[in-house]
Amino acid sequence: MLVAPELVVEGLEAGYYAGQSILRGVSLRAASGRLTVILGPNGAGKSTALRVLAGLLLPTAGRVLVDGQDVTRLPAHRRAQLGIGFLPQGRSVFGALTVHQNLELGGWTLRRRRRDLERAVEASYERYPKLRPLRDRPAGSLSGGQQRLVEIARMMVANPGLILIDEPSAGLAPNLTEEVYQELTRLRAEGRTVLLVDQNVRAAVEVADYVFTLESGRNHLEGDRARFETELGALIRAWLRV
């Protein structure tokens, strides 16, 4: 049974070098079964926040709670076992491996239960039928859009209830971006909790239930989609300084 947890972040501070914080007291909430978006100008700390939430970067202060459980110090593989999926920014396929091998890596938590892993990978082919004829192709030989589909399918093999997605439309043609956003709305319709970061501001707001904005590593604005649909133009101009 799918479990869609609530994510709560309290007073998060983090950076990559000692004494140089990128996140400065960030707090937010991704409600269970809803699609929450983090927006902001370049350098605001959006991707850094997702890396902390995925367990790839330890914060220097603050807490990360998943359904009330403190996971702040848990490493990435433990969070995956809790049903947290992460789609990072940029290409992340294992290029020398086949599409099928990439999908199997997405089910590494099932690696000791081979039959369950095979069923999970097959379910991913059923969900993304375009990948079936590509299963024996090296993932690195695919187009950018096909690689992005492999990355999404690999993440979904483990059937996560909480999904962190960083810039899913980066580098994609408009028609492929539309397909990615259709998948985001399907994830939400299935009752999953989705936290999205994307520079495609208008598209992100269109699918959002709730929006947070960051500036210079701090909370700036927050509200439901309706608020940001009316303020979007002014917000973008402010970020672009025009």
Secondary structure, DSSP 8 states (H G I E B T S, - for coil): ------EEEEEEEE-SBTTB-SEEEEEEEE-TT-EEEEE-STTSSHHHHHHHHHTSS--SEEEEEETTEE-TT--HHHHHHTTEEEE-SS----TTSBHHHHHHHHTGGGTT-HHHHHHHHHHHHHHSGGGGGGTTSBGGGS-HHHHHHHHHHHHHTT--SEEEEE-TTTT--HHHHHHHHHHHHHHHHTT-EEEEE-S-HHHHHHH-SEEEEEETTEEEEEEEHHHHHHHHHHHHHHHHT-
